[in-house]
Amino acid sequence: MVLQSRTILAVGAHPDDIEIGCGGTLLKHVDAGDEVHALVLTAGEGGGATPSVRKSEARAAAEVMGYASLTFGEVSALELSYVRQAWNEIIERVIDERSPCRAYIHTRHDRHQAHRAAAECSLIATRSVNDVLSFELPSTMHDFMPNLYVALSADNMRRKLKAIAAHASQAGKLYMDPKYVEARAYAWATRAGCREAVEAFCVERMVE
């Protein structure tokens, strides 16, 4: 029996958020034949590189990841600090176009205001999506309590690190260091009781 492929959407506030937060899990979807679409709400203004550079890096990362599409929301990163209907509608348009059965989004439990705003907008916009899972980032707070863990193979982790490395303008930041990324993945593995690297999620909604 051939399993039907699924359509997956990942929403990130900044160009590197998706790969850092759930890149390994998305690679598993791609390897399984699922159609993965990425929506990046901003071009990461204020992040130490021009929007054109950040977008170019995001496209390079998308090539590594094997996304079916990469969409930029064209929201200013300097304004993404609260919920706004226009931003909800950007996410809703992509959902209407792609009809995903699962969405990976930011968690509200985050110190970064843009991540919190992206989470709130995504929760509103994904109300018609069966499965909604929120991912963690280095800025996620301690009250993020995951209830779903995804184990990553050594190849998943290698490709995730390659996709993260495509965001070269951000390479000097601690959380971009491959050792740091792997350390976080194995810290979650300890929590999950798993010998492999792990990505952790909170299930916001799951319809069987």
MDTraj code that builds the backbone (N, CA, C; nanometers):
import mdtraj as md
import numpy as np

residues = "MET VAL LEU GLN SER ARG THR ILE LEU ALA VAL GLY ALA HIS PRO ASP ASP ILE GLU ILE GLY CYS GLY GLY THR LEU LEU LYS HIS VAL ASP ALA GLY ASP GLU VAL HIS ALA LEU VAL LEU THR ALA GLY GLU GLY GLY GLY ALA THR PRO SER VAL ARG LYS SER GLU ALA ARG ALA ALA ALA GLU VAL MET GLY TYR ALA SER LEU THR PHE GLY GLU VAL SER ALA LEU GLU LEU SER TYR VAL ARG GLN ALA TRP ASN GLU ILE ILE GLU ARG VAL ILE ASP GLU ARG SER PRO CYS ARG ALA TYR ILE HIS THR ARG HIS ASP ARG HIS GLN ALA HIS ARG ALA ALA ALA GLU CYS SER LEU ILE ALA THR ARG SER VAL ASN ASP VAL LEU SER PHE GLU LEU PRO SER THR MET HIS ASP PHE MET PRO ASN LEU TYR VAL ALA LEU SER ALA ASP ASN MET ARG ARG LYS LEU LYS ALA ILE ALA ALA HIS ALA SER GLN ALA GLY LYS LEU TYR MET ASP PRO LYS TYR VAL GLU ALA ARG ALA TYR ALA TRP ALA THR ARG ALA GLY CYS ARG GLU ALA VAL GLU ALA PHE CYS VAL GLU ARG MET VAL GLU".split()
xyz = np.array([
    [0.0851, -0.1196, 0.0000],
    [0.0000, 0.0000, 0.0000],
    [0.0883, 0.1240, 0.0000],
    [0.0597, 0.2186, -0.0868],
    [0.1346, 0.3432, -0.0934],
    [0.0639, 0.4471, -0.0081],
    [0.1356, 0.5035, 0.0886],
    [0.0777, 0.6058, 0.1735],
    [0.0721, 0.7379, 0.0980],
    [-0.0382, 0.8093, 0.1134],
    [-0.0541, 0.9377, 0.0462],
    [0.0332, 1.0422, 0.1142],
    [0.1011, 1.1236, 0.0357],
    [0.1851, 1.2281, 0.0925],
    [0.0980, 1.3349, 0.1572],
    [0.1570, 1.4046, 0.2531],
    [0.0856, 1.5094, 0.3254],
    [0.1443, 1.6457, 0.2909],
    [0.0650, 1.7482, 0.3146],
    [0.1112, 1.8849, 0.2944],
    [0.1364, 1.9479, 0.4304],
    [0.2561, 2.0006, 0.4472],
    [0.3023, 2.0543, 0.5750],
    [0.3389, 2.2014, 0.5569],
    [0.3061, 2.2830, 0.6564],
    [0.3441, 2.4244, 0.6555],
    [0.4240, 2.4558, 0.7809],
    [0.5341, 2.5287, 0.7637],
    [0.6119, 2.5793, 0.8768],
    [0.6152, 2.7312, 0.8679],
    [0.5892, 2.7974, 0.9804],
    [0.5838, 2.9438, 0.9848],
    [0.6917, 2.9946, 1.0788],
    [0.7758, 3.0838, 1.0286],
    [0.8809, 3.1427, 1.1109],
    [0.8771, 3.2940, 1.1055],
    [0.9187, 3.3571, 1.2124],
    [0.9230, 3.5032, 1.2151],
    [1.0413, 3.5563, 1.1354],
    [1.1568, 3.4909, 1.1496],
    [1.2809, 3.5354, 1.0864],
    [1.3350, 3.4273, 0.9925],
    [1.4256, 3.4610, 0.9025],
    [1.4719, 3.3652, 0.8020],
    [1.5333, 3.2361, 0.8544],
    [1.5892, 3.2360, 0.9757],
    [1.6534, 3.1134, 1.0242],
    [1.5718, 3.0365, 1.1273],
    [1.4574, 3.0894, 1.1696],
    [1.3818, 3.0293, 1.2801],
    [1.3350, 2.8876, 1.2506],
    [1.2858, 2.8643, 1.1309],
    [1.2280, 2.7338, 1.0978],
    [1.3337, 2.6248, 1.1022],
    [1.4481, 2.6508, 1.0400],
    [1.5536, 2.5485, 1.0372],
    [1.6057, 2.5197, 1.1778],
    [1.6195, 2.6232, 1.2607],
    [1.6675, 2.6028, 1.3972],
    [1.5640, 2.5267, 1.4796],
    [1.4378, 2.5664, 1.4681],
    [1.3345, 2.5114, 1.5548],
    [1.2840, 2.3737, 1.5173],
    [1.2687, 2.3491, 1.3872],
    [1.2090, 2.2211, 1.3470],
    [1.2677, 2.1669, 1.2177],
    [1.3902, 2.2078, 1.1844],
    [1.4512, 2.1667, 1.0589],
    [1.4658, 2.0165, 1.0435],
    [1.5051, 1.9482, 1.1487],
    [1.5219, 1.8031, 1.1403],
    [1.3914, 1.7310, 1.1161],
    [1.2875, 1.7767, 1.1838],
    [1.1552, 1.7164, 1.1664],
    [1.1028, 1.7404, 1.0255],
    [1.1244, 1.8603, 0.9725],
    [1.0806, 1.8889, 0.8357],
    [1.1562, 1.8032, 0.7354],
    [1.2839, 1.7785, 0.7601],
    [1.3603, 1.6904, 0.6722],
    [1.3018, 1.5491, 0.6727],
    [1.2545, 1.5036, 0.7866],
    [1.1908, 1.3725, 0.7938],
    [1.0622, 1.3712, 0.7110],
    [0.9890, 1.4821, 0.7138],
    [0.8691, 1.4927, 0.6299],
    [0.9067, 1.4851, 0.4815],
    [1.0095, 1.5618, 0.4442],
    [1.0528, 1.5618, 0.3034],
    [1.0954, 1.4213, 0.2614],
    [1.1716, 1.3547, 0.3470],
    [1.2191, 1.2194, 0.3152],
    [1.1030, 1.1208, 0.3021],
    [0.9940, 1.1484, 0.3731],
    [0.8768, 1.0612, 0.3674],
    [0.7886, 1.0901, 0.2462],
    [0.8276, 1.1907, 0.1662],
    [0.7502, 1.2251, 0.0480],
    [0.6464, 1.3323, 0.0708],
    [0.6456, 1.3929, 0.1901],
    [0.5503, 1.4998, 0.2179],
    [0.5925, 1.6288, 0.1483],
    [0.4958, 1.7123, 0.1208],
    [0.5193, 1.8417, 0.0557],
    [0.5297, 1.9476, 0.1646],
    [0.6484, 2.0015, 0.1830],
    [0.6730, 2.0963, 0.2918],
    [0.6852, 2.2379, 0.2371],
    [0.6050, 2.3278, 0.2918],
    [0.6071, 2.4687, 0.2522],
    [0.6520, 2.5531, 0.3705],
    [0.7342, 2.6533, 0.3443],
    [0.7848, 2.7415, 0.4489],
    [0.7362, 2.8836, 0.4251],
    [0.6894, 2.9471, 0.5318],
    [0.6493, 3.0878, 0.5277],
    [0.7341, 3.1635, 0.6287],
    [0.8127, 3.2588, 0.5806],
    [0.8963, 3.3428, 0.6664],
    [0.8339, 3.4815, 0.6672],
    [0.7881, 3.5246, 0.7821],
    [0.7097, 3.6483, 0.7881],
    [0.7918, 3.7733, 0.7606],
    [0.9185, 3.7754, 0.8027],
    [1.0014, 3.8950, 0.7849],
    [1.1332, 3.8594, 0.7168],
    [1.2064, 3.9630, 0.6815],
    [1.3403, 3.9429, 0.6243],
    [1.4483, 3.9636, 0.7296],
    [1.4090, 3.9633, 0.8566],
    [1.5074, 3.9723, 0.9641],
    [1.5754, 4.1064, 0.9760],
    [1.5029, 4.2134, 0.9452],
    [1.5609, 4.3471, 0.9594],
    [1.6146, 4.3669, 1.1017],
    [1.7295, 4.4334, 1.1112],
    [1.7895, 4.4563, 1.2416],
    [1.8735, 4.3399, 1.2893],
    [1.8896, 4.2386, 1.2057],
    [1.9636, 4.1193, 1.2460],
    [2.1074, 4.1165, 1.2005],
    [2.1607, 4.2313, 1.1576],
    [2.3017, 4.2375, 1.1216],
    [2.3307, 4.2167, 0.9748],
    [2.2272, 4.2054, 0.8920],
    [2.2464, 4.1914, 0.7470],
    [2.1268, 4.2539, 0.6769],
    [2.1441, 4.2874, 0.5499],
    [2.0352, 4.3494, 0.4752],
    [1.9254, 4.2472, 0.4456],
    [1.8025, 4.2934, 0.4236],
    [1.6942, 4.2016, 0.3880],
    [1.7262, 4.1161, 0.2664],
    [1.7948, 4.1729, 0.1674],
    [1.8258, 4.0951, 0.0471],
    [1.9213, 3.9803, 0.0798],
    [2.0168, 4.0053, 0.1677],
    [2.1097, 3.8997, 0.2088],
    [2.0358, 3.7920, 0.2868],
    [1.9511, 3.8338, 0.3823],
    [1.8782, 3.7370, 0.4633],
    [1.7861, 3.6506, 0.3767],
    [1.7228, 3.7116, 0.2769],
    [1.6354, 3.6359, 0.1870],
    [1.7161, 3.5381, 0.1025],
    [1.8319, 3.5828, 0.0540],
    [1.9174, 3.4950, -0.0256],
    [1.9624, 3.3749, 0.0564],
    [1.9967, 3.3995, 0.1817],
    [2.0371, 3.2902, 0.2695],
    [1.9211, 3.1948, 0.2960],
    [1.8019, 3.2504, 0.3128],
    [1.6835, 3.1657, 0.3356],
    [1.6564, 3.0767, 0.2146],
    [1.6778, 3.1306, 0.0954],
    [1.6584, 3.0489, -0.0256],
    [1.7616, 2.9374, -0.0327],
    [1.8850, 2.9685, 0.0082],
    [1.9896, 2.8654, 0.0095],
    [1.9547, 2.7560, 0.1100],
    [1.9047, 2.7946, 0.2254],
    [1.8633, 2.6968, 0.3258],
    [1.7468, 2.6134, 0.2739],
    [1.6548, 2.6773, 0.2023],
    [1.5397, 2.6054, 0.1458],
    [1.5837, 2.4993, 0.0467],
    [1.6891, 2.5283, -0.0282],
    [1.7429, 2.4288, -0.1219],
    [1.7948, 2.3064, -0.0470],
    [1.8640, 2.3313, 0.0624],
    [1.9147, 2.2199, 0.1433],
    [1.7984, 2.1393, 0.2001],
    [1.6968, 2.2090, 0.2465],
    [1.5835, 2.1451, 0.3120],
    [1.4925, 2.0706, 0.2151],
    [1.4870, 2.1157, 0.0915],
    [1.3981, 2.0533, -0.0055],
    [1.2537, 2.0969, 0.0061],
    [1.2329, 2.2232, 0.0476],
    [1.0966, 2.2752, 0.0572],
    [1.0297, 2.2779, -0.0795],
    [0.8998, 2.2530, -0.0808],
    [0.8234, 2.2661, -0.2047],
    [0.8065, 2.4127, -0.2416],
    [0.8043, 2.4991, -0.1407],
    [0.7971, 2.6432, -0.1668],
    [0.8477, 2.7192, -0.0459],
    [0.8957, 2.8403, -0.0714],
    [0.9378, 2.9336, 0.0332],
    [0.8705, 3.0664, 0.0035],
    [0.7924, 3.1164, 0.0991],
    [0.7196, 3.2421, 0.0826],
    [0.7660, 3.3414, 0.1881],
    [0.7872, 3.4657, 0.1469],
    [0.8193, 3.5728, 0.2410],
    [0.6942, 3.6562, 0.2651],
    [0.6650, 3.6810, 0.3923],
    [0.5438, 3.7552, 0.4263],
    [0.5567, 3.9049, 0.4079],
    [0.6795, 3.9540, 0.3935],
    [0.7086, 4.0962, 0.3724],
    [0.6607, 4.1835, 0.4889],
    [0.6589, 4.1277, 0.6086],
    [0.6328, 4.2052, 0.7302],
    [0.7658, 4.2599, 0.7801],
    [0.7687, 4.3801, 0.8317],
    [0.8912, 4.4344, 0.8877],
    [0.9189, 4.3697, 1.0230],
    [1.0404, 4.3191, 1.0395],
    [1.0782, 4.2572, 1.1670],
    [1.0758, 4.3584, 1.2806],
    [1.0900, 4.4854, 1.2463],
    [1.0897, 4.5902, 1.3484],
    [0.9488, 4.6216, 1.3964],
    [0.8474, 4.5722, 1.3264],
    [0.7083, 4.5964, 1.3646],
    [0.6386, 4.4727, 1.4187],
    [0.6992, 4.3553, 1.4002],
    [0.6344, 4.2309, 1.4403],
    [0.6488, 4.2110, 1.5915],
    [0.5647, 4.2820, 1.6657],
    [0.5707, 4.2724, 1.8122],
    [0.4321, 4.2590, 1.8741],
    [0.3296, 4.2491, 1.7910],
    [0.1933, 4.2352, 1.8406],
    [0.1083, 4.1712, 1.7318],
    [-0.0110, 4.1277, 1.7672],
    [-0.1009, 4.0648, 1.6706],
    [-0.1679, 4.1723, 1.5857],
    [-0.1695, 4.1477, 1.4567],
    [-0.2329, 4.2411, 1.3642],
    [-0.3071, 4.1606, 1.2580],
    [-0.4282, 4.2004, 1.2264],
    [-0.5113, 4.1241, 1.1337],
    [-0.4432, 4.1045, 0.9985],
    [-0.3732, 4.2048, 0.9524],
    [-0.3067, 4.1936, 0.8216],
    [-0.2048, 4.0814, 0.8221],
    [-0.1394, 4.0601, 0.9354],
    [-0.0391, 3.9542, 0.9429],
    [-0.1047, 3.8172, 0.9557],
    [-0.2163, 3.8112, 1.0280],
    [-0.2944, 3.6869, 1.0310],
    [-0.3322, 3.6461, 0.8891],
    [-0.3737, 3.7452, 0.8108],
    [-0.4219, 3.7177, 0.6751],
    [-0.3109, 3.6687, 0.5835],
    [-0.1863, 3.7119, 0.6078],
    [-0.0734, 3.6608, 0.5284],
    [-0.0622, 3.5095, 0.5468],
    [-0.0712, 3.4653, 0.6712],
    [-0.0632, 3.3217, 0.7007],
    [-0.1855, 3.2498, 0.6446],
    [-0.3026, 3.3092, 0.6602],
    [-0.4265, 3.2483, 0.6105],
    [-0.4232, 3.2287, 0.4596],
    [-0.3640, 3.3243, 0.3867],
    [-0.3569, 3.3119, 0.2404],
    [-0.2735, 3.1902, 0.2004],
    [-0.1617, 3.1702, 0.2690],
    [-0.0783, 3.0543, 0.2379],
    [-0.1532, 2.9251, 0.2726],
    [-0.2252, 2.9256, 0.3830],
    [-0.3043, 2.8080, 0.4207],
    [-0.4118, 2.7804, 0.3167],
    [-0.4778, 2.8835, 0.2695],
    [-0.5803, 2.8663, 0.1653],
    [-0.5204, 2.8099, 0.0371],
    [-0.3984, 2.8543, 0.0045],
    [-0.3325, 2.8089, -0.1182],
    [-0.2821, 2.6652, -0.1066],
    [-0.2307, 2.6281, 0.0101],
    [-0.1608, 2.4994, 0.0264],
    [-0.2428, 2.3918, 0.0951],
    [-0.3435, 2.4303, 0.1735],
    [-0.4279, 2.3354, 0.2479],
    [-0.3454, 2.2351, 0.3282],
    [-0.2603, 2.2821, 0.4185],
    [-0.1787, 2.1896, 0.4966],
    [-0.2619, 2.1110, 0.5972],
    [-0.2185, 1.9902, 0.6267],
    [-0.2821, 1.9118, 0.7321],
    [-0.2084, 1.9283, 0.8644],
    [-0.0869, 1.9832, 0.8591],
    [-0.0096, 2.0071, 0.9812],
    [0.0690, 2.1367, 0.9659],
    [0.0775, 2.2128, 1.0762],
    [0.1555, 2.3364, 1.0768],
    [0.2503, 2.3358, 1.1959],
    [0.3727, 2.3792, 1.1714],
    [0.4724, 2.3993, 1.2766],
    [0.4884, 2.5493, 1.2953],
    [0.4711, 2.5964, 1.4188],
    [0.4688, 2.7400, 1.4455],
    [0.5524, 2.7723, 1.5696],
    [0.5750, 2.9006, 1.5933],
    [0.6434, 2.9449, 1.7144],
    [0.5591, 2.9145, 1.8374],
    [0.6255, 2.9044, 1.9513],
    [0.5560, 2.8958, 2.0783],
    [0.5358, 3.0360, 2.1367],
    [0.4268, 3.0518, 2.2106],
    [0.4034, 3.1789, 2.2802],
    [0.4987, 3.1971, 2.3974],
    [0.5606, 3.0886, 2.4425],
    [0.6499, 3.0939, 2.5586],
    [0.7912, 3.1319, 2.5138],
    [0.8075, 3.2559, 2.4735],
    [0.9332, 3.3005, 2.4140],
    [0.9635, 3.4427, 2.4583],
    [1.0906, 3.4697, 2.4835],
    [1.1323, 3.6038, 2.5272],
    [1.1335, 3.7046, 2.4133],
    [1.1413, 3.6574, 2.2898],
    [1.1516, 3.7475, 2.1744],
    [1.0121, 3.7912, 2.1317],
    [0.9907, 3.9221, 2.1269],
    [0.8571, 3.9736, 2.0979],
    [0.8072, 3.9338, 1.9590],
    [0.8973, 3.9247, 1.8617],
    [0.8549, 3.8857, 1.7267],
    [0.8117, 3.7401, 1.7235],
    [0.8803, 3.6555, 1.7996],
    [0.8406, 3.5149, 1.8065],
    [0.7032, 3.5004, 1.8717],
    [0.6797, 3.5756, 1.9797],
    [0.5481, 3.5692, 2.0463],
    [0.4378, 3.6175, 1.9533],
    [0.4634, 3.7273, 1.8832],
    [0.3625, 3.7796, 1.7914],
    [0.3351, 3.6816, 1.6787],
    [0.4412, 3.6205, 1.6257],
    [0.4240, 3.5207, 1.5194],
    [0.3439, 3.4018, 1.5697],
    [0.3677, 3.3626, 1.6953],
    [0.2930, 3.2516, 1.7537],
    [0.1442, 3.2841, 1.7637],
    [0.1132, 3.4018, 1.8146],
    [-0.0272, 3.4402, 1.8313],
    [-0.0979, 3.4515, 1.6963],
    [-0.0318, 3.5140, 1.5991],
    [-0.0913, 3.5254, 1.4650],
    [-0.1118, 3.3873, 1.4031],
    [-0.0142, 3.2994, 1.4219],
    [-0.0229, 3.1651, 1.3632],
    [-0.1345, 3.0838, 1.4269],
    [-0.1510, 3.0957, 1.5582],
    [-0.2577, 3.0218, 1.6260],
    [-0.3947, 3.0631, 1.5749],
    [-0.4093, 3.1916, 1.5464],
    [-0.5364, 3.2400, 1.4908],
    [-0.5544, 3.1888, 1.3480],
    [-0.4497, 3.2015, 1.2674],
    [-0.4602, 3.1693, 1.1246],
    [-0.4734, 3.0202, 1.0975],
    [-0.4219, 2.9356, 1.1878],
    [-0.4214, 2.7906, 1.1636],
    [-0.5427, 2.7204, 1.2246],
    [-0.6468, 2.7939, 1.2552],
    [-0.7631, 2.7341, 1.3220],
    [-0.8305, 2.6251, 1.2384],
    [-0.8058, 2.6227, 1.1065],
    [-0.8653, 2.5195, 1.0213],
    [-0.7691, 2.4035, 0.9948],
    [-0.6483, 2.4099, 1.0510],
    [-0.5474, 2.3059, 1.0286],
    [-0.5608, 2.1988, 1.1372],
    [-0.5637, 2.0728, 1.0972],
    [-0.5860, 1.9648, 1.1937],
    [-0.4793, 1.9582, 1.3024],
    [-0.3537, 1.9570, 1.2610],
    [-0.2436, 1.9416, 1.3562],
    [-0.1621, 2.0706, 1.3615],
    [-0.1448, 2.1240, 1.4819],
    [-0.0647, 2.2444, 1.5007],
    [0.0337, 2.2174, 1.6147],
    [0.1630, 2.2254, 1.5837],
    [0.2679, 2.1983, 1.6814],
    [0.3579, 2.3203, 1.6929],
    [0.3901, 2.3604, 1.8141],
    [0.4797, 2.4743, 1.8335],
    [0.6197, 2.4251, 1.8677],
    [0.7198, 2.4913, 1.8111],
    [0.8596, 2.4518, 1.8301],
    [0.9317, 2.5487, 1.9229],
    [1.0450, 2.5029, 1.9740],
    [1.1250, 2.5857, 2.0648],
    [1.2476, 2.6409, 1.9939],
    [1.2971, 2.7517, 2.0478],
    [1.4171, 2.8172, 1.9969],
    [1.5062, 2.8546, 2.1157],
    [1.6279, 2.9005, 2.0919],
    [1.7132, 2.9399, 2.2039],
    [1.6502, 3.0471, 2.2937],
    [1.5598, 3.1268, 2.2400],
    [1.4942, 3.2317, 2.3191],
    [1.3683, 3.1829, 2.3906],
    [1.3352, 3.0556, 2.3742],
    [1.2157, 3.0006, 2.4390],
    [1.2355, 2.9964, 2.5903],
    [1.1285, 3.0246, 2.6646],
    [1.1363, 3.0324, 2.8108],
    [1.1172, 2.8952, 2.8748],
    [1.1455, 2.8892, 3.0039],
    [1.1430, 2.7615, 3.0753],
    [1.0023, 2.7044, 3.0905],
    [0.8997, 2.7872, 3.0715],
    [0.7637, 2.7341, 3.0856],
    [0.7139, 2.6666, 2.9572],
    [0.8001, 2.6533, 2.8572],
    [0.7693, 2.5701, 2.7402],
    [0.7786, 2.4250, 2.7854],
    [0.6657, 2.3550, 2.7807],
    [0.6580, 2.2180, 2.8308],
    [0.6213, 2.1242, 2.7159],
    [0.7196, 2.0693, 2.6449],
    [0.6903, 1.9853, 2.5280],
    [0.6207, 1.8553, 2.5662],
    [0.5334, 1.8106, 2.4788],
    [0.4671, 1.6813, 2.4989],
    [0.4770, 1.5932, 2.3752],
    [0.5650, 1.6325, 2.2822],
    [0.5934, 1.5503, 2.1649],
    [0.7406, 1.5665, 2.1301],
    [0.8099, 1.4539, 2.1154],
    [0.9521, 1.4562, 2.0832],
    [0.9742, 1.3804, 1.9520],
    [1.0548, 1.4380, 1.8640],
    [1.0857, 1.3748, 1.7358],
    [1.2349, 1.3430, 1.7325],
    [1.2673, 1.2152, 1.7221],
    [1.4074, 1.1714, 1.7179],
    [1.4648, 1.1938, 1.5785],
    [1.5878, 1.2419, 1.5741],
    [1.6550, 1.2722, 1.4478],
    [1.7713, 1.1763, 1.4264],
    [1.7838, 1.1274, 1.3060],
    [1.8992, 1.0437, 1.2726],
    [2.0219, 1.1321, 1.2575],
    [2.1388, 1.0684, 1.2513],
    [2.2630, 1.1434, 1.2307],
    [2.2576, 1.2209, 1.0993],
    [2.1945, 1.1631, 0.9966],
    [2.1826, 1.2321, 0.8677],
    [2.0876, 1.3504, 0.8775],
    [1.9770, 1.3346, 0.9507],
    [1.8859, 1.4478, 0.9735],
    [1.9615, 1.5643, 1.0361],
    [2.0389, 1.5341, 1.1401],
    [2.1111, 1.6399, 1.2104],
    [2.2165, 1.7033, 1.1201],
    [2.2864, 1.6234, 1.0416],
    [2.3881, 1.6773, 0.9509],
    [2.3255, 1.7750, 0.8529],
    [2.2134, 1.7376, 0.7943],
    [2.1465, 1.8246, 0.6966],
    [2.0835, 1.9466, 0.7626],
    [2.0322, 1.9295, 0.8842],
    [1.9796, 2.0447, 0.9577],
    [2.0904, 2.1463, 0.9810],
    [2.2063, 2.0998, 1.0250],
    [2.3193, 2.1898, 1.0494],
    [2.3639, 2.2575, 0.9203],
    [2.3591, 2.1860, 0.8090],
    [2.3953, 2.2455, 0.6793],
    [2.2972, 2.3560, 0.6419],
    [2.1678, 2.3332, 0.6676],
    [2.0663, 2.4352, 0.6372],
    [2.0850, 2.5574, 0.7264],
    [2.1149, 2.5352, 0.8535],
    [2.1390, 2.6472, 0.9446],
    [2.2622, 2.7259, 0.8998],
    [2.3651, 2.6548, 0.8559],
    [2.4883, 2.7205, 0.8117],
    [2.4668, 2.8081, 0.6890],
    [2.3596, 2.7824, 0.6137],
    [2.3298, 2.8655, 0.4964],
    [2.2986, 3.0089, 0.5369],
    [2.2578, 3.0298, 0.6608],
    [2.2316, 3.1653, 0.7115],
    [2.3641, 3.2236, 0.7612],
    [2.4551, 3.2423, 0.6676],
    [2.5952, 3.2740, 0.6999],
    [2.6115, 3.4077, 0.7719],
    [2.5246, 3.5024, 0.7461],
    [2.5375, 3.6338, 0.8098],
    [2.5140, 3.6264, 0.9600],
    [2.4541, 3.5179, 1.0069],
    [2.4237, 3.5024, 1.1490],
    [2.5235, 3.4098, 1.2195],
    [2.6285, 3.3689, 1.1495],
    [2.7193, 3.2656, 1.1988],
    [2.7871, 3.3019, 1.3305],
    [2.8045, 3.4312, 1.3579],
    [2.8725, 3.4718, 1.4804],
    [2.7888, 3.4590, 1.6058],
    [2.6612, 3.4306, 1.5914],
    [2.5742, 3.4214, 1.7077],
    [2.5868, 3.2839, 1.7728],
    [2.5894, 3.2823, 1.9043],
    [2.6131, 3.1596, 1.9787],
    [2.5191, 3.0473, 1.9384],
    [2.3905, 3.0791, 1.9243],
    [2.2917, 2.9739, 1.8984],
    [2.3025, 2.9131, 1.7588],
    [2.3871, 2.9737, 1.6728],
    [2.4094, 2.9175, 1.5393],
    [2.5243, 2.8170, 1.5369],
    [2.6019, 2.8124, 1.6431],
    [2.7160, 2.7212, 1.6512],
    [2.6659, 2.5771, 1.6478],
    [2.7183, 2.4935, 1.5582],
    [2.6719, 2.3545, 1.5496],
    [2.6780, 2.2798, 1.6826],
    [2.7801, 2.3074, 1.7629],
    [2.7914, 2.2403, 1.8924],
    [2.6757, 2.2792, 1.9834],
    [2.6358, 2.4060, 1.9755],
    [2.5242, 2.4545, 2.0573],
    [2.3940, 2.3905, 2.0103],
    [2.3749, 2.3836, 1.8792],
    [2.2536, 2.3229, 1.8242],
    [2.2438, 2.1758, 1.8662],
    [2.3540, 2.1052, 1.8549],
    [2.3543, 1.9643, 1.8934],
    [2.3350, 1.9477, 2.0435],
    [2.3945, 2.0358, 2.1227],
    [2.3788, 2.0266, 2.2679],
    [2.2321, 2.0403, 2.3073],
    [2.1606, 2.1343, 2.2450],
    [2.0176, 2.1502, 2.2740],
    [1.9409, 2.0250, 2.2340],
    [1.9764, 1.9686, 2.1185],
    [1.9055, 1.8502, 2.0699],
    [1.9256, 1.7315, 2.1633],
    [2.0445, 1.7181, 2.2197],
    [2.0706, 1.6060, 2.3095],
    [2.0187, 1.6326, 2.4506],
    [2.0037, 1.7601, 2.4861],
    [1.9383, 1.7916, 2.6135],
    [1.7920, 1.7470, 2.6099],
    [1.7255, 1.7712, 2.4980],
    [1.5874, 1.7230, 2.4830],
    [1.5844, 1.5711, 2.4761],
    [1.6868, 1.5105, 2.4190],
    [1.6927, 1.3646, 2.4137],
    [1.6967, 1.3054, 2.5539],
    [1.7694, 1.3723, 2.6434],
    [1.7739, 1.3265, 2.7829],
    [1.6349, 1.3322, 2.8444],
    [1.5634, 1.4411, 2.8187],
    [1.4266, 1.4551, 2.8708],
    [1.3355, 1.3463, 2.8137],
    [1.3559, 1.3152, 2.6862],
    [1.2686, 1.2188, 2.6182],
    [1.3102, 1.0744, 2.6432],
    [1.4283, 1.0548, 2.7033],
    [1.4776, 0.9191, 2.7222],
    [1.5181, 0.8532, 2.5926],
    [1.5826, 0.9322, 2.5060],
    [1.6164, 0.8876, 2.3708],
    [1.7671, 0.8997, 2.3496],
    [1.8265, 0.8059, 2.2775],
    [1.9698, 0.8114, 2.2506],
    [2.0039, 0.8992, 2.1306],
    [1.9048, 0.9295, 2.0478],
    [1.9276, 1.0135, 1.9301],
    [1.8985, 1.1594, 1.9638],
    [1.9482, 1.2497, 1.8797],
    [1.9138, 1.3909, 1.8924],
    [1.7626, 1.4070, 1.8776],
    [1.7084, 1.5095, 1.9406],
    [1.5632, 1.5253, 1.9466],
    [1.5242, 1.6702, 1.9210],
    [1.4110, 1.6907, 1.8530],
    [1.3426, 1.8199, 1.8497],
    [1.2162, 1.8069, 1.9328],
    [1.1857, 1.9126, 2.0094],
    [1.0738, 1.9079, 2.1036],
    [0.9622, 2.0022, 2.0605],
    [0.8378, 1.9580, 2.0814],
    [0.7212, 2.0351, 2.0396],
    [0.6122, 2.0311, 2.1463],
    [0.5307, 2.1347, 2.1457],
    [0.4047, 2.1346, 2.2202],
    [0.2926, 2.1143, 2.1191],
    [0.2049, 2.0209, 2.1463],
    [0.0900, 1.9994, 2.0595],
    [-0.0154, 2.1035, 2.0949],
    [-0.0371, 2.1970, 2.0051],
    [-0.1411, 2.2985, 2.0240],
    [-0.2775, 2.2416, 1.9880],
    [-0.2780, 2.1555, 1.8879],
    [-0.4002, 2.0849, 1.8475],
    [-0.3612, 1.9663, 1.7636],
    [-0.4308, 1.8544, 1.7814],
    [-0.4069, 1.7387, 1.6974],
    [-0.5369, 1.6632, 1.6808],
    [-0.5808, 1.6499, 1.5575],
    [-0.7057, 1.5816, 1.5253],
    [-0.6745, 1.4531, 1.4546],
    [-0.7104, 1.3430, 1.5144],
    [-0.6850, 1.2114, 1.4536],
    [-0.7960, 1.1748, 1.3562],
])
top = md.Topology()
chain = top.add_chain()
for i, resn in enumerate(residues, 1):
    res = top.add_residue(resn, chain, resSeq=i)
    for name in ("N", "CA", "C"):
        top.add_atom(name, md.element.get_by_symbol(name[0]), res)
traj = md.Trajectory(xyz[None], top)
